[in-house]
Amino acid sequence: MSVAEPRRIVLFRHAKADWPQVNDHDRPLAERGRMDAAEAGRRLADTGIPFDLALCSTATRTRETWKLAVHELPHRPRTVYEERVYEASPGELIAVLNETPDDARHLVLIGHNPGVHSLAEILSGESEGDTAVRMNRRGFPTAAYAVLTFSGAWKSLEPGVGTLVDYWAPTD
């Protein structure tokens, strides 16, 4: 694959978590979160994106979200559970994405706010249609995702190089 071919990144926020008496990292999904995660997976399947790689935070709620969403996809990508995604800033997330091997063309990152929403905004130099308006109006609720495209090597991913091409959130 040429690095000139467009790549797709899906920034996917974990679904709604419960608040039991556990530390933040170990919070599981709430019932609504389990339903929304599966629905997000169905919506991701509808995009037709053949994911090569999933980078998932090690937090319980992100792992559960991905487990329910990936079940809905026609092809299960290689999944890497990356502790650096938990509570990461946009800059830290870009650093993780810069390490992606260039043979991965389409990637999904399952993470947390505010990092995921901020990263979608920071990477988006352009947007198609009303995607940016919808994302800014709705924010980035649990189980939401944004789809961005960019051209070049992963190590060249930086602010403003992407195009926001799709956005979805439950009740959208």
Disulfide bonds with the S-S distance in Angstrom:
none
